[in-house]
Amino acid sequence: MKYCFVFIACLLLQQLNAQTYSPANSSRAVQEQYNKAMQYLNDGYVKEAIPVLHKVLEQDSAFLDAWLSLAGVYAELKNYALAIQYYEKVKNADSIYFLPYNLPYSINLAGKGRFQDAEKAIEQFLAISNLNERSQKSGLYRQQCYQFAIQYAREHPLHNVAAFAPKNLGDSVNSAQSEYYPTLTIDDSLLLFTRRGEGASENFYQSIIHHQHFSKAELVKGDINLQPYKGAITVSADGDWLIFAGNFKNGFGNFDLYISYRTPQGWSEPGNLGHNVNSEYWDSSPALSPDNHILYFSSNRPGGYGGRDLYQCIRQPNGQWGAATNMGPVINSAGDDAYPYIHADNQTFYYTSDGLPGYGGTDLFIMRKDSTGHWGKPENAGYPINTIENEGSISINSLGTTGYFASDRSDSRGGLDLYSFVIPPHIQPLKTLFVKGAVLDAVTQKGIPCAIELIDNHTGKPAMLIKVDELGKFFVPLPVGRNYTFMVNRKGYLPYSELFYMQQHFADSTYQKNILLQPIAKNAGFTFKNIQFNINSAELLPQDAIELNRVIEFLNDNPTVTIEVQGYTDNTGNETDNIILSTQRAKAVANYLAIHGIDYKRLSYKGLGSANPIADNTTEAGRIKNRRTVLVITGM
């Protein structure tokens, strides 16, 4: 393998017909040593060339090509400081001879974050009069990258990361082989990743996380590792699914996406996700939303905006994946867009792109959902999260404080290793808590597959639609600091509405809540949770429409059902007045339903004043609960 710095140096010297400090100017022994070093480099033995080059320079310190080659070696090893030091020896010795080397010199300056110095160096390179088209194009590309970096720092002064110190996960996780594609369960208890095996084979490993310590990585159990050619992997929030890319005999194309399920015996034999997801082209780098509702991935299938584009599939009520759709030109570029990752908050999305403005190579970008639930414009994560190198996949813990990625840094155990780093504030996801439970039949206690709609109580707008699985189970992340109303409409059952007071719960905590649906039956009742009339008023408020519209859907789905709307007050005031007020309130609800299409013959209403209290009337909290509106089934 010929390394890039050797190629650039030789190419430029040939193009420019510059004076050379070649081995011919030195003794035969020095020439032989230099040739030996070049042979090492051409064969890919970069580290082995270092002592040979030093030996050459001990015998002839004026041998500038040896200094340049040594600088290139350290550049390849990402030791930018030493590379810069050796390039500058040549620059100080002969600035004219050094002119074509301002290109690799500028790249190493940028590698150390010295973008303004890098821009000056690349200007000197581009000033060379006889550059060919390819060299000029390369120089202009680098100049554009440096200018981006300078402008980014100017526009985002608070985004500068003072101390970026990725930490190698150590021998428990990393090995002499390459490790990559880290993914975490939503409770941060398990790290799964890919490890390179013999030849091109790849295997999935896991490490248990306990108090930020990682257990010795083990091969995941089951049939999932039977096939050798696989890679990018994502795990569902509850840890029950693994979706990954594999190049198997039963695939449709180069790489397809497969799913494996956790069983008592280990992970099941993988199943192809089918034609709606996969194509005859390359489909890889999956990312599963924390509610298991959307599968994101990258593909180079025709019809996109560049090489590899990001696509998404939405899970249907029957559990199957809908057809893949391109995520559009705002997200996808003319280059390669890949390695999507969506955080547990279900609001923050990360991916890599080499087609959007950045620092060079592939950069990490971040998107957030806006108030309408649509993705905003992708933003570069900035230096030093992004560098002149190619950035890869990322995974972030549920708190949004620690990120995991693969890199071949200087302390690597071999090839790519897994590292952790502190997520800087400007790319942190939202703080998240989790709600876990099941939707059950209140009589049989059996799980009910359905959909749960979450309403943000602050905005009154839908925040999320949760698809409950076949057993009725759900596990959903929610941004902290907000209260929600959980609403369920399921044919054959009364509407369900419940206020979830999540504002007082801490991030990274789990709130357990089962939802019991009442089968439709005569005299069965449903209490509105969000309809709260103002004191001494029977006027419905705008936010009341959220629940009332669900009742309209329920009555339309069950056209033979008749209901009575019952109004209640607390025990303050005159009971006669309470009866009148509660009757007016019940009538207001019935009128709303009739105005919106429900036959008045199916509706009746009654005011019951302070009768049948459900809470203590001696406290304000209890009185609020007693001031309620109830829907009762009177006929079917």
C-alpha angles and dihedrals in degrees: 000000000000113000123229097243091056090048094049094047095048094042095051094046091051092047098048099040086221125173107272133212090213129171088260088078091059136060122287092251091054090048091053092049091049092049088051090054091049090051090053090052094047089050092051098252096131101162092046090060094059100076090043092054091047089052090052091052093048088060097039115018090177092062096114096181088060090053089049092049090049090050089051091051092054090045088056089051089050092242091137095170094060091041090055091047093054094042089053091053088062094041091053092046097050118358093183094054088046096056097098090047092063087091097064089034090057091049091056092047088054089048087063092046094254094134098157091053088046090054091053091050094050091049088057090050094050090049090069105113102215102047113143121231095263094051092045091050091051091049094048091050091053092045089054090051093050092048089051091052092050092047093046091053090049094050097040108038092157092055094069110115108221096196120024106176113160112201122220109236088227138225094316090069107017129062141173086281124073120273121195147142098060118195131177135208111243093253090055091236099118134043117199124187146155123259124195113240133185114330111332095338120121132196135194118240134184136206124193114229118216121169090341092305121120123221121224106288115250134191108263112252127244136039097311094097097050092097112067104207111071138109136153112069140184129186126212119246093256093044094242099113134051117193116187146156119261138172100216134158093250093054128115097224147355094308127003134186118253135184130217127187129217113246133172087261094051133266116347126240106282120258124207111246090225141231096312089064106024132055138186087268134069113304117175150122098070125195122188121208113240092248090053088237102114131038115202122194145151126252139171093210117140120272098052132117099250142347102311119010134188118251135180137208124198119217112238127221089259090059095253124123119250123229117295115256128193113249091227142246097293090064101029123063138195088267133054118308114187150133099062118192127182118197126231089259088070087220104080123069129187130189142152129248137174093188099065122076111280150125098295133290115018119346133194116246132191132209131184132198116252127221090279093055094252124126116260126220115298115252128202111250090224135223132345093018083059119041139166087282129082110273117212141194122329135200125192131200119247093258089056092232104105129048130195127207143153123252141157095227123163094270094052116137087220134325111336119002131187117252137183127215140177111264109233116232097251093063098034116123122230118288107260141204126186135233116202129182147095139265106236139181103252091221105039097026089223120143119261121207108222144118127275119207116208119207120199102229092207096056098024088225130120110270102181144352112222118203108212114214128242091276093049094252124142136180116185135174119220132188110254125245097047138096122223141197115221112210129186129184113184124167111250093026137083116258114269124216125169134168112228109201098207098152093092095049120100127237116269091024124123122227114203116211132157118200115218116203118204115222113235108268136148112277092014110140141209125198119211110233102190102040104100114162119210116254112289090357133118094187116121116233125226093252090056089075090074094070096030092057089054089054089052089053089049093051092046090051090050105039096174095056119106123195144194120216111216123197125203136184134192120260098263118114131012114334093221089056089046091055091050093047094046090049091052090050093050089048091051090057093046090049091052091054092048094048088054096055109280112132109248089223087072092053136075132161139203137184115221101176114205095342122129099017115201096195142030111289092202092077130058091231090055093046090053090056091049092053091078144139119223132194115210127189109236099172144004 
